Amino acid sequence: MRDAIHALKYGRLHPVARGLGRRLAEAMAGLADEAPAKMLVVPVPLHRLKHRQRGFNQARLLAGEALRFLAKSHPAWRLKLAPGTLMRLRMTESQAGLSTRRRRINVRGAFSVSDATLVAGNDVLLIDDIMTTGATVRAAAQALKRAGAQSVWVATLARARRIYTENQQHAFEDAVDMDSQAGEPAGQRQG
């Protein structure tokens, strides 16, 4: 999984998004019975400079592919992709290698909603590729809630596992686990 995500994100191998999107759709389907029947699907955005540098947003690609699969497997679930809803206001340091506390500080206040009328009173499904500590999705969910979102659900393709050794309190394992493989729901409700 880690290699596939890196191939998409850093190797720009866009065809990988289809298979990863299918995996994300399978994980998201685990939310279908408890999540609202109608939701805005909001990918976690990149800052405009990072987007320009990379040329695409991996969370946006994954969300689009996942929705394509879910339209066939769960046609009653009305999911609307809303990629411009959330904006990253400032460049943030890469979260990799930061402690939990530094991650929270790094993304605090980094997100805003472009038009609160699109969000107000709606249920939102926030999509990202990997969740480690949850700092990024927490900050994004807070911005959506401030804009009036009824609820914010989170689905990620993978979840990184933290390992602790005697000498490394903030080491992260290279491998990531699919939430659905771990037998856990693929998402969680924020507020």
N, C-alpha and C positions, 0 to 999 in steps of 0.2 A: 504494500500500500504506500509506504513512504516513498519508494522509487517512482511510483506512478504519479503521486502528487508533485514530487520534485520535477518530473519530466514535464508536467503541465506548467507549473508555476515558473520554473527557471529555465527549462529547456524549450519552452514555447511549443511543445508538441500538442497542439490543439485537438487532434483526433483522440487523445487519451481522455478528454473531457466527456466523451460519450459513455465510455465504460464506467468512469467515476460517477457520472451523473446517474447512471442506472443504479449504482450502489447507494448513492445518496437517496434516490427515490425509494429504494427498498427500506432504508432506515426511516425516511419520512413517513412511509406508509404505517409504521408502528404508532404514529401519532394520530392517525385518521379517526380512530374510534373516540378519542377524548378531546381532540382539538375542534375548534369551531368549523362549521361547514363552509364558511366563506372567510378567506384570509388574503391579505396583501403579502406577497413574498418579496422581502427586501434583502438583497445581498449586502454583506458588509463591504463598504466602498474602500477603494484606495484613494490616497490623496491625488489630486490631478497631476502633479509632477511625477509621482510614482506610476500612475496609469499611463502617462505619456511615455515614460521610460520603458515600461514593460510592454505596452501596446494593448493590454487587455486586463480585465479583472477576473481572476480565476473563480471567485465566488459567484460572479455574474454568469460565467459560462456554465458552472456546475448547476446553478439554480435553473437556468434555461433548459439544460438537458434533463434534469430531474423532473421538471414540470411536463416535459414532453412525454416521459414515461408514465407519470401519474395521471395524465389526461386519459390514457388508455386503461390503466388499471383501477383508477378511482374517479370515474367521470362525474360523480355527484359532488365531489369535493371541489369547490370553486376557488381555485388558487390563481391570483392575478399577479404576475411579475411586475414589480414597481422599482426598477433599478435606480432611478434618479431621486428617490424619496429621501434617502439618507446621504449626507455629505460628510467627508472627512475634512475638517476645517484647517488642520495643520499637519505638516509632516511629523510623523512620530518615529522615534527610534525603533529599529527592529526589535521585536519582543524576544527573539531567540537569545538565550543566555541571561536574560534579566530575571531577578528574583520576583516572587509574587508581588511584593510591595512595590518594586520598581515598575513592574508591568502596569499595575493599577495607576500609579502616578503618571506614567508615560501616556496613557490613553484618556486620562481624566479630561473632560471637556473637549475632546478631539472630534466629537460628532455633533451634527445638527440636522434637523429636518428641513428640507427645501421648502415645503409648503404644508403647514400644519393642517390645513383643511383636508388634505388627502389622507391623513393619518387619524385625525380626531374621530373617536367612536368606533374605529375599525380594529379588528384583531390582526396582528402582524406575525408572520413567520420569518424570522431572521436567519439568514443562511451564511455560513462561513466554511472554509475548507477544513481547518484544524482548530481544535480548542485544547489549550494546555491548562491554564489556570482559570480561564473564563473572564479575564480582565477586559478583553476587547468586546466580547458580546455583552458583558455587563454595561460597559460605557455606552455602547450603541443602543441597548435596550432602554437605558435611562433617558437618552435623548428622545427615543420614540414615545416613551411614557410621558415625558414632559410636554410633548406635542399633542397629547391626548389619546394615544393608543389605548384601546380597551384592554388588551392583553398583548404580551409579546412572548412568543414561543421561539425556541432556538433549535436548529438542526445543523449539525456539522457532519462532514464526511468522516472525520477521524478525530480521535481524542488521544493526545499524547499522554504517556504514563510517566509519572515522576518516580525516580528511584533515589534512594538515599543510601549513601555509604558513610562510613565513619569520617572520611576526610572531605567529602563533597556534599554539603547540605543542599546545594541548588543544582545538582546534576540532573539532566534529563536524558532518558533513554532514547536512543535513535529511532527505535520502532514506534509506530503508532498503532492503536487498536481501533478497529471499526466499533462504534458504539453498539451496533446491532449484533456483532459477533460476541460481544461481552455479555449479551443477554440483558442489556440496559436499554431504556428508551433512547432513541436517537436525539431527542431534544428535551428541553425543559421549559417550563413556563416561568417567565420573569414578571412577577407582580401581577 
